[in-house]
Amino acid sequence: MSSSNQKVDGASLGVDSGRAGWIHIENLTKEFDTQQGHELVFEDLNIDIEPGTFVTLLGKSGSGKSTLLNIISGVLEPTAGQVRFEVEGAPGDVTLGHVFQSPRLLPWNTLIQNIEYVHENNPEYSRELAEDYLDLVELTEHYDKYPTQISGGQKQRVGIARALSIDPEILLMDEPFSALDEITAEELRTQLMNIWKQLNKTVFFVTHDMTEAIELSDRMLMLGDGRIYADLEVPLDRPRRLDSDEFLKFRQKALDKFHSIED
Ligand SMILES: Nc1ncnc2c1ncn2[C@@H]1O[C@H](COP(=O)(O)OP(=O)(O)OP(=O)(O)O)[C@@H](O)[C@H]1O
């Protein structure tokens, strides 16, 4: 897979508004009621995420990353506080795109049909628009294949294309590359960076992989002990070389921070 894409850029994607969204997390608290009583996951989180930024959320297992993502996406209700969105540049409702760990493609549909499926209530949606998004993730040769005929990395690219095809101002990504082998995951990270540079999107990306977080993000949030205990800007130019001195030095600093709270 090459890392550049000449055929489609943000400006030529017919449905792409070029707008990004704010995420305002305000006084957010979540507790679950369990048989053992109330379990507090986090308390009074306050985070503002600027339009067009790439933010990663890190935390140890059980720290509440999925819970926070699920509240942002509206799947879970908070116990207190709220998440507000704002669209940059023009008023209107925000659209959220989701990329999951597993792309959840419909096996009886071709790749094009998997994109068209999410637009079935829009009579103006055309095959050409769906093709644009498969072109964006470099699946031009594979429009009419079925999910069983493509690799795991290609399936996840369809998942990304499908999420982008609804023209979201905010893209929520839940460990999207963690089930892939490292070489494929690295290809997809490079491709995601290229797409993110072409399209103006706010990305909120959950990962447990520090190297991935530093490679991709502008800002890293670390969740643990019921709070955001670290909020680090990544001070590295892009593209980032994982073996550069600056990268390795910053990684060590971030790892020290990551391990600075008790389990
Ligand atoms: N529906 C639920 N009912 C009760 N407790 C829950 C529920 N969902 C999550 N929890 C608890 O909330 C805490 C945070 O879970 P969450 O899945 O958000 O963590 P995580 O950081 O995403 O973990 P991982 O990295 O392992 O996926 C855990 O202690 C978990 O047991």
The ligand as an SDF file (V2000), in Angstrom:
LIG
                    3D

 31 33  0  0  0  0  0  0  0  0999 V2000
  -21.7040   -1.9810   32.4270 N   0  0  0  0  0  0  0  0  0  0  0  0
  -20.8770   -1.9620   33.4740 C   0  0  0  0  0  0  0  0  0  0  0  0
  -21.3220   -2.2770   34.7100 N   0  0  0  0  0  0  0  0  0  0  0  0
  -20.4950   -2.2480   35.7820 C   0  0  0  0  0  0  0  0  0  0  0  0
  -19.2060   -1.9040   35.7120 N   0  0  0  0  0  0  0  0  0  0  0  0
  -18.6960   -1.5890   34.5180 C   0  0  0  0  0  0  0  0  0  0  0  0
  -19.5010   -1.5940   33.3380 C   0  0  0  0  0  0  0  0  0  0  0  0
  -18.7360   -1.2270   32.2780 N   0  0  0  0  0  0  0  0  0  0  0  0
  -17.5020   -1.0050   32.7780 C   0  0  0  0  0  0  0  0  0  0  0  0
  -17.4720   -1.2070   34.1120 N   0  0  0  0  0  0  0  0  0  0  0  0
  -16.3200   -1.0280   35.0030 C   0  0  0  0  0  0  0  0  0  0  0  0
  -15.8170    0.2750   34.8080 O   0  0  0  0  0  0  0  0  0  0  0  0
  -14.3980    0.2750   34.8450 C   0  0  0  0  0  0  0  0  0  0  0  0
  -13.8510    0.8750   33.5440 C   0  0  0  0  0  0  0  0  0  0  0  0
  -14.1110   -0.0180   32.4760 O   0  0  0  0  0  0  0  0  0  0  0  0
  -13.7040    0.3350   30.9650 P   0  0  0  0  0  0  0  0  0  0  0  0
  -14.1310   -0.8170   30.1250 O   0  0  0  0  0  0  0  0  0  0  0  0
  -14.2160    1.6790   30.6260 O   0  0  0  0  0  0  0  0  0  0  0  0
  -12.1090    0.3960   31.0860 O   0  0  0  0  0  0  0  0  0  0  0  0
  -11.0280    0.4570   29.9150 P   0  0  0  0  0  0  0  0  0  0  0  0
  -10.0140    1.4680   30.3490 O   0  0  0  0  0  0  0  0  0  0  0  0
  -11.6810    0.6800   28.6070 O   0  0  0  0  0  0  0  0  0  0  0  0
  -10.4000   -1.0060   30.0000 O   0  0  0  0  0  0  0  0  0  0  0  0
   -9.6950   -1.8920   28.8330 P   0  0  0  0  0  0  0  0  0  0  0  0
   -8.4290   -1.1680   28.4480 O   0  0  0  0  0  0  0  0  0  0  0  0
   -9.3980   -3.1820   29.5460 O   0  0  0  0  0  0  0  0  0  0  0  0
  -10.6740   -2.0350   27.7130 O   0  0  0  0  0  0  0  0  0  0  0  0
  -13.9540   -1.1610   35.0780 C   0  0  0  0  0  0  0  0  0  0  0  0
  -13.7080   -1.3450   36.4510 O   0  0  0  0  0  0  0  0  0  0  0  0
  -15.1730   -1.9680   34.6490 C   0  0  0  0  0  0  0  0  0  0  0  0
  -15.2690   -3.1550   35.3690 O   0  0  0  0  0  0  0  0  0  0  0  0
  1  2  1  0
  2  3  1  0
  2  7  2  0
  3  4  2  0
  4  5  1  0
  5  6  2  0
  6  7  1  0
  6 10  1  0
  7  8  1  0
  8  9  2  0
  9 10  1  0
 10 11  1  0
 11 12  1  0
 11 30  1  0
 12 13  1  0
 13 14  1  0
 13 28  1  0
 14 15  1  0
 15 16  1  0
 16 17  2  0
 16 18  1  0
 16 19  1  0
 19 20  1  0
 20 21  2  0
 20 22  1  0
 20 23  1  0
 23 24  1  0
 24 25  2  0
 24 26  1  0
 24 27  1  0
 28 29  1  0
 28 30  1  0
 30 31  1  0
M  END
$$$$
